[in-house]
Amino acid sequence: MKTTIVKTAIALFGAGASAAFAATSGLASEGSGLLTWSLIGFGVMIIMLQAVPAMILFASLLKGLFSGHHETHHLPKV
């Protein structure tokens, strides 16, 4: 058990150090262009447009769960 904890701690500390070294590479960023922001905006628009039917479906689900008991219609026996 102790070896597992030690191995996990070493992996976590190693991952943190590698991320810190990668962040200090010294390269200057060029900024995001219009195409990048358009792509991000298009992705957000898709997610928001899919959220509208999901909210309607969720509201219908809650309405069906919390509404009163309805009569069930039975088919006549033949």
BAGU-958850 format. One line per field, with one value per residue: x, y, z of N, C-alpha, C, O, CB in turn; residue number from 1. Coordinates in Angstrom, 2 decimals. Each point is the difference from the previous one (the first is absolute). Glycine has a CB too. Layout:
n_u <- X / ...
n_v <- Y / ...
n_w <- Z / ...
ca_u <- X / ...
ca_v <- Y / ...
ca_w <- Z / ...
c_u <- X / ...
c_v <- Y / ...
c_w <- Z / ...
o_u <- X / ...
o_v <- Y / ...
o_w <- Z / ...
cb_u <- X / ...
cb_v <- Y / ...
cb_w <- Z / ...
n <- NUM / ...
% end
This chain:
n_u <- 0.83 / 2.89 / 0.02 / -2.74 / 1.21 / 2.61 / -1.54 / -1.81 / 2.44 / 1.43 / -2.57 / -0.30 / 2.96 / -0.07 / -2.50 / 1.32 / 2.60 / -1.54 / -1.74 / 2.68 / 1.42 / -2.56 / 0.02 / 3.12 / -0.40 / 0.82 / -2.76 / -0.54 / -2.94 / 0.20 / -2.36 / -1.96 / 0.46 / -2.64 / 0.48 / -0.14 / -2.73 / -1.41 / 0.54 / -1.26 / -2.69 / -0.50 / 0.17 / -2.14 / -2.07 / 0.07 / -0.63 / -2.56 / -1.40 / 0.19 / -1.37 / -2.82 / -0.51 / 1.23 / -2.31 / -2.29 / 0.91 / -0.05 / -3.00 / -1.03 / 1.36 / -1.53 / -2.83 / 0.26 / 0.77 / -2.50 / -2.73 / -1.80 / 0.50 / -0.47 / -2.57 / 2.24 / -1.86 / -0.63 / 0.43 / -3.26 / 1.23 / 0.14
n_v <- -1.19 / 1.20 / -0.64 / 1.63 / 2.55 / 0.02 / -0.08 / 2.49 / 1.85 / -0.49 / 0.83 / 2.78 / 0.93 / -0.70 / 1.81 / 2.54 / -0.15 / -0.12 / 2.63 / 1.64 / -0.70 / 0.87 / 2.98 / 0.61 / -0.52 / 3.16 / -0.27 / 3.27 / -1.55 / 0.75 / 0.60 / -2.26 / 0.77 / 1.11 / -3.15 / 0.08 / 1.49 / -1.92 / -2.50 / 1.31 / 0.74 / -2.93 / -1.18 / 1.97 / -0.79 / -3.08 / 0.59 / 1.79 / -2.14 / -2.34 / 2.04 / 0.05 / -3.08 / -0.04 / 1.95 / -1.71 / -2.62 / 1.35 / 0.96 / -2.94 / -1.24 / 1.92 / -0.56 / -3.12 / 0.32 / 1.72 / -1.28 / -0.81 / -2.90 / 0.68 / -1.77 / -2.26 / 0.70 / -3.20 / -0.24 / -0.28 / -2.79 / -0.30
n_w <- 0.00 / -0.42 / -3.14 / -0.38 / 1.40 / -1.78 / -2.75 / 0.76 / 0.73 / -2.78 / -1.64 / 1.47 / -0.45 / -3.12 / -0.57 / 1.39 / -1.78 / -2.78 / 0.66 / 0.68 / -2.77 / -1.71 / 1.35 / -1.01 / -3.63 / 0.77 / -2.06 / 0.05 / 0.47 / -3.14 / 2.40 / -0.30 / -3.19 / 0.15 / 0.25 / 3.17 / 0.08 / -2.18 / 1.83 / 2.58 / -1.49 / -0.99 / 2.95 / 1.14 / -2.28 / 0.78 / 3.01 / -0.61 / -1.93 / 2.30 / 2.29 / -1.72 / 0.24 / 2.98 / 0.98 / -1.41 / 1.49 / 2.87 / -0.25 / -0.74 / 2.58 / 1.94 / -1.31 / 0.55 / 3.06 / 0.80 / -1.77 / 2.40 / -0.40 / -3.31 / 0.63 / -0.69 / -2.63 / 1.14 / -3.21 / 0.51 / 1.16 / -3.28
ca_u <- -0.83 / 0.87 / 0.66 / -0.98 / -0.12 / 1.25 / 0.00 / -1.00 / 0.53 / 1.07 / -0.63 / -0.66 / 1.02 / 0.66 / -0.90 / -0.04 / 1.25 / 0.10 / -0.90 / 0.61 / 1.07 / -0.59 / -0.60 / 1.04 / 0.84 / 0.55 / -0.48 / -1.01 / -1.23 / -0.39 / -1.40 / -0.97 / -0.52 / -1.44 / -0.48 / -0.05 / -1.15 / -1.21 / -0.20 / -0.46 / -1.37 / -0.86 / -0.16 / -0.89 / -1.34 / -0.53 / -0.32 / -1.16 / -1.19 / -0.39 / -0.47 / -1.41 / -0.89 / 0.27 / -0.74 / -1.43 / -0.20 / 0.13 / -1.20 / -1.09 / 0.22 / -0.39 / -1.45 / -0.60 / 0.26 / -0.67 / -1.41 / -0.89 / -0.27 / -0.97 / -0.70 / 0.56 / -1.03 / 0.16 / -0.61 / -1.09 / 0.32 / -0.65
ca_v <- 1.19 / 1.17 / 0.19 / 0.61 / 1.42 / 0.66 / 0.09 / 1.00 / 1.32 / 0.32 / 0.30 / 1.30 / 1.05 / 0.04 / 0.62 / 1.43 / 0.62 / 0.05 / 1.05 / 1.29 / 0.23 / 0.24 / 1.33 / 1.02 / -0.27 / 1.27 / 0.38 / 1.05 / -0.42 / 0.90 / 0.37 / -0.79 / 0.70 / 0.05 / -1.35 / -0.71 / 0.49 / -0.42 / -1.42 / -0.09 / 0.50 / -0.99 / -1.11 / 0.44 / 0.11 / -1.36 / -0.50 / 0.72 / -0.40 / -1.33 / 0.10 / 0.43 / -1.17 / -0.77 / 0.63 / -0.27 / -1.40 / -0.10 / 0.59 / -0.93 / -1.13 / 0.40 / 0.19 / -1.33 / -0.67 / 0.63 / 0.27 / -0.93 / -1.30 / 0.08 / -1.24 / -0.78 / -0.45 / -1.40 / -0.40 / -0.96 / -1.40 / -0.48
ca_w <- 0.00 / 0.07 / -1.29 / -0.90 / 0.37 / -0.40 / -1.47 / -0.39 / 0.35 / -0.95 / -1.29 / 0.09 / 0.05 / -1.31 / -0.96 / 0.30 / -0.40 / -1.46 / -0.46 / 0.32 / -0.95 / -1.32 / -0.01 / -0.03 / -1.17 / -0.45 / -1.33 / 0.03 / -0.66 / -1.10 / 0.17 / -0.75 / -1.16 / -0.21 / -0.26 / 1.28 / 0.75 / -0.72 / 0.30 / 1.39 / 0.01 / -0.66 / 0.93 / 1.09 / -0.56 / -0.13 / 1.34 / 0.50 / -0.75 / 0.45 / 1.38 / 0.01 / 0.04 / 1.22 / 1.09 / -0.22 / 0.35 / 1.46 / 0.59 / -0.24 / 0.88 / 1.34 / 0.00 / 0.02 / 1.27 / 1.12 / -0.25 / 0.70 / -0.61 / -1.08 / -0.28 / -1.11 / -0.94 / -0.34 / -1.25 / 0.25 / -0.29 / -1.22
c_u <- 0.87 / 0.70 / -0.95 / -0.14 / 1.24 / 0.05 / -1.00 / 0.50 / 1.10 / -0.58 / -0.67 / 1.00 / 0.72 / -0.85 / -0.08 / 1.25 / 0.10 / -0.93 / 0.60 / 1.14 / -0.53 / -0.57 / 1.05 / 0.94 / 0.60 / -0.44 / -1.10 / -1.25 / -0.37 / -1.43 / -0.89 / -0.56 / -1.51 / -0.57 / -0.14 / -1.22 / -1.32 / -0.31 / -0.51 / -1.45 / -0.98 / -0.25 / -0.92 / -1.44 / -0.65 / -0.42 / -1.25 / -1.28 / -0.44 / -0.52 / -1.48 / -0.93 / 0.22 / -0.75 / -1.50 / -0.32 / 0.07 / -1.23 / -1.20 / 0.11 / -0.43 / -1.52 / -0.70 / 0.20 / -0.85 / -1.47 / -0.84 / -0.20 / -1.10 / -0.67 / 0.69 / -1.15 / 0.30 / -0.69 / -1.13 / 0.43 / -0.79 / -0.43
c_v <- 1.25 / 0.25 / 0.65 / 1.49 / 0.76 / 0.16 / 1.05 / 1.41 / 0.42 / 0.37 / 1.37 / 1.15 / 0.13 / 0.67 / 1.51 / 0.72 / 0.10 / 1.08 / 1.38 / 0.31 / 0.29 / 1.41 / 1.09 / -0.21 / 1.28 / 0.42 / 1.04 / -0.49 / 1.04 / 0.46 / -0.86 / 0.84 / -0.06 / -1.39 / -0.80 / 0.43 / -0.36 / -1.46 / -0.19 / 0.48 / -0.97 / -1.19 / 0.35 / 0.10 / -1.39 / -0.54 / 0.70 / -0.41 / -1.41 / 0.04 / 0.38 / -1.22 / -0.86 / 0.59 / -0.24 / -1.44 / -0.19 / 0.56 / -0.92 / -1.22 / 0.33 / 0.18 / -1.35 / -0.72 / 0.55 / 0.35 / -1.07 / -1.28 / 0.16 / -1.35 / -0.72 / -0.50 / -1.44 / -0.28 / -0.99 / -1.41 / -0.46 / -1.43
c_w <- 0.00 / -1.33 / -1.00 / 0.29 / -0.44 / -1.51 / -0.49 / 0.30 / -0.96 / -1.35 / 0.02 / 0.03 / -1.33 / -1.05 / 0.23 / -0.45 / -1.51 / -0.56 / 0.26 / -0.97 / -1.39 / -0.08 / -0.12 / -1.18 / -0.57 / -1.39 / 0.13 / -0.73 / -1.05 / 0.14 / -0.88 / -1.13 / -0.08 / -0.22 / 1.28 / 0.80 / -0.69 / 0.29 / 1.43 / 0.10 / -0.63 / 0.92 / 1.16 / -0.50 / -0.15 / 1.36 / 0.54 / -0.74 / 0.37 / 1.44 / 0.06 / -0.02 / 1.25 / 1.18 / -0.14 / 0.40 / 1.51 / 0.70 / -0.19 / 0.90 / 1.42 / 0.11 / 0.05 / 1.31 / 1.13 / -0.26 / 0.71 / -0.79 / -1.04 / -0.17 / -1.15 / -0.84 / -0.37 / -1.31 / 0.30 / -0.40 / -1.20 / 0.18
o_u <- -0.30 / 0.21 / 0.43 / -0.06 / -0.10 / 0.37 / 0.29 / -0.18 / 0.05 / 0.46 / 0.09 / -0.19 / 0.34 / 0.50 / -0.07 / -0.07 / 0.50 / 0.35 / -0.16 / 0.16 / 0.58 / -0.02 / -0.31 / 1.21 / 1.02 / 0.45 / -0.87 / 0.10 / 0.23 / -0.45 / 0.48 / -0.33 / -0.66 / -1.10 / -0.94 / -0.73 / -1.00 / -1.16 / -0.90 / -0.80 / -1.12 / -1.11 / -0.83 / -0.93 / -1.19 / -1.07 / -0.86 / -1.06 / -1.19 / -0.70 / -0.68 / -0.87 / -0.94 / -0.54 / -0.69 / -1.01 / -0.79 / -0.48 / -0.82 / -1.01 / -0.69 / -0.60 / -0.99 / -0.88 / -0.49 / -0.64 / 0.52 / 0.40 / -1.04 / 0.56 / 0.45 / -1.05 / 1.08 / -1.06 / 0.12 / 0.74 / -1.18 / -0.57
o_v <- 0.98 / 1.15 / 0.80 / 0.81 / 1.12 / 1.07 / 0.74 / 0.90 / 1.16 / 0.95 / 0.75 / 1.01 / 1.11 / 0.75 / 0.77 / 1.12 / 1.00 / 0.66 / 0.91 / 1.14 / 0.79 / 0.60 / 1.11 / 0.14 / -0.07 / 1.03 / -0.10 / -0.59 / 1.20 / 0.86 / -0.73 / 1.17 / -0.58 / -0.30 / -0.77 / -0.84 / -0.22 / -0.37 / -0.81 / -0.63 / -0.16 / -0.51 / -0.82 / -0.36 / -0.15 / -0.59 / -0.66 / -0.11 / -0.32 / -0.92 / -0.34 / -0.08 / -0.62 / -0.75 / -0.21 / -0.25 / -0.76 / -0.58 / -0.14 / -0.51 / -0.80 / -0.35 / -0.17 / -0.74 / -0.76 / 0.63 / -1.05 / -0.12 / 0.59 / -1.04 / 0.62 / -0.39 / -0.32 / 0.56 / -0.83 / -0.19 / 0.32 / -0.59
o_w <- -0.68 / -0.38 / -0.83 / -0.93 / -0.51 / -0.49 / -0.94 / -0.82 / -0.42 / -0.64 / -0.97 / -0.67 / -0.41 / -0.84 / -0.96 / -0.49 / -0.52 / -0.98 / -0.80 / -0.41 / -0.74 / -1.08 / -0.43 / 0.14 / -0.69 / -0.49 / 0.86 / -1.07 / 0.17 / -0.76 / -0.87 / 0.20 / 0.87 / 0.46 / 0.16 / 0.52 / 0.68 / 0.20 / 0.23 / 0.69 / 0.49 / 0.07 / 0.41 / 0.71 / 0.29 / 0.13 / 0.58 / 0.62 / -0.11 / 0.42 / 0.97 / 0.87 / 0.50 / 0.81 / 1.00 / 0.65 / 0.56 / 0.96 / 0.91 / 0.49 / 0.64 / 1.02 / 0.72 / 0.44 / 0.84 / 0.84 / 0.40 / -1.15 / 0.27 / 0.34 / -0.96 / 0.53 / -0.48 / -0.28 / 0.90 / -0.96 / -0.14 / -0.92
cb_u <- -1.51 / 0.12 / 1.04 / -1.18 / -1.34 / 0.80 / 0.37 / -1.64 / -0.61 / 1.09 / -0.46 / -1.69 / -0.05 / 0.69 / -1.25 / -1.38 / 0.58 / 0.23 / -1.82 / -0.79 / 0.88 / -0.49 / -1.57 / -1.37 / -2.43 / 1.46 / 1.46 / 1.68 / -1.01 / 2.08 / 0.20 / -0.23 / 2.77 / 1.34 / 2.01 / 3.23 / 2.41 / 1.64 / 2.72 / 3.16 / 2.03 / 1.98 / 3.10 / 2.83 / 1.88 / 2.53 / 3.30 / 2.56 / 1.91 / 2.40 / 3.00 / 1.51 / 0.93 / 2.80 / 2.48 / 0.95 / 1.77 / 2.97 / 1.74 / 0.88 / 2.60 / 2.83 / 1.23 / 1.25 / 2.80 / 2.84 / 0.01 / -1.54 / 1.74 / 0.78 / -2.63 / 3.08 / -1.43 / 1.22 / 2.06 / -2.45 / 1.69 / 1.93
cb_v <- -2.23 / -1.58 / -2.79 / -3.00 / -1.73 / -2.03 / -3.16 / -2.56 / -1.59 / -2.51 / -3.20 / -2.10 / -1.52 / -2.82 / -2.90 / -1.62 / -1.89 / -3.11 / -2.41 / -1.45 / -2.28 / -3.05 / -2.00 / 0.06 / -1.94 / -1.52 / -2.18 / 2.40 / -2.43 / -2.00 / 3.07 / -2.53 / 0.07 / 2.59 / 0.85 / 0.65 / 2.09 / 2.04 / 0.23 / 0.99 / 2.45 / 1.24 / 0.06 / 1.63 / 2.25 / 0.20 / 0.18 / 2.02 / 1.82 / -0.09 / 0.99 / 2.22 / 0.63 / 0.12 / 1.95 / 1.93 / 0.07 / 0.75 / 2.44 / 1.29 / 0.06 / 1.46 / 2.32 / 0.63 / 0.34 / 0.25 / 2.14 / 2.06 / -1.80 / 2.84 / 0.36 / -0.30 / 2.66 / -1.18 / 1.20 / 2.00 / -0.76 / 2.15
cb_w <- 1.88 / 2.81 / 1.28 / 0.79 / 2.47 / 2.49 / 0.81 / 1.24 / 2.83 / 1.84 / 0.60 / 1.89 / 2.86 / 1.45 / 0.82 / 2.42 / 2.59 / 0.94 / 1.23 / 2.83 / 2.09 / 0.86 / 1.81 / 2.34 / 0.18 / 1.92 / -1.76 / 1.17 / 1.90 / -0.71 / 1.41 / 1.84 / -2.05 / -1.42 / -2.42 / -0.50 / 0.18 / -2.00 / -1.87 / 0.14 / -0.59 / -2.31 / -1.03 / 0.34 / -1.50 / -2.13 / -0.16 / 0.00 / -1.76 / -1.97 / -0.26 / -2.05 / -2.98 / -1.69 / -0.82 / -2.53 / -2.77 / -1.19 / -1.34 / -2.84 / -2.08 / -0.74 / -2.02 / -2.86 / -1.61 / -0.20 / -2.64 / 2.20 / 1.85 / -1.50 / 1.77 / 0.83 / -0.42 / 2.70 / -2.16 / 0.57 / 2.56 / -0.47
n <- 1 / 2 / 3 / 4 / 5 / 6 / 7 / 8 / 9 / 10 / 11 / 12 / 13 / 14 / 15 / 16 / 17 / 18 / 19 / 20 / 21 / 22 / 23 / 24 / 25 / 26 / 27 / 28 / 29 / 30 / 31 / 32 / 33 / 34 / 35 / 36 / 37 / 38 / 39 / 40 / 41 / 42 / 43 / 44 / 45 / 46 / 47 / 48 / 49 / 50 / 51 / 52 / 53 / 54 / 55 / 56 / 57 / 58 / 59 / 60 / 61 / 62 / 63 / 64 / 65 / 66 / 67 / 68 / 69 / 70 / 71 / 72 / 73 / 74 / 75 / 76 / 77 / 78
% end
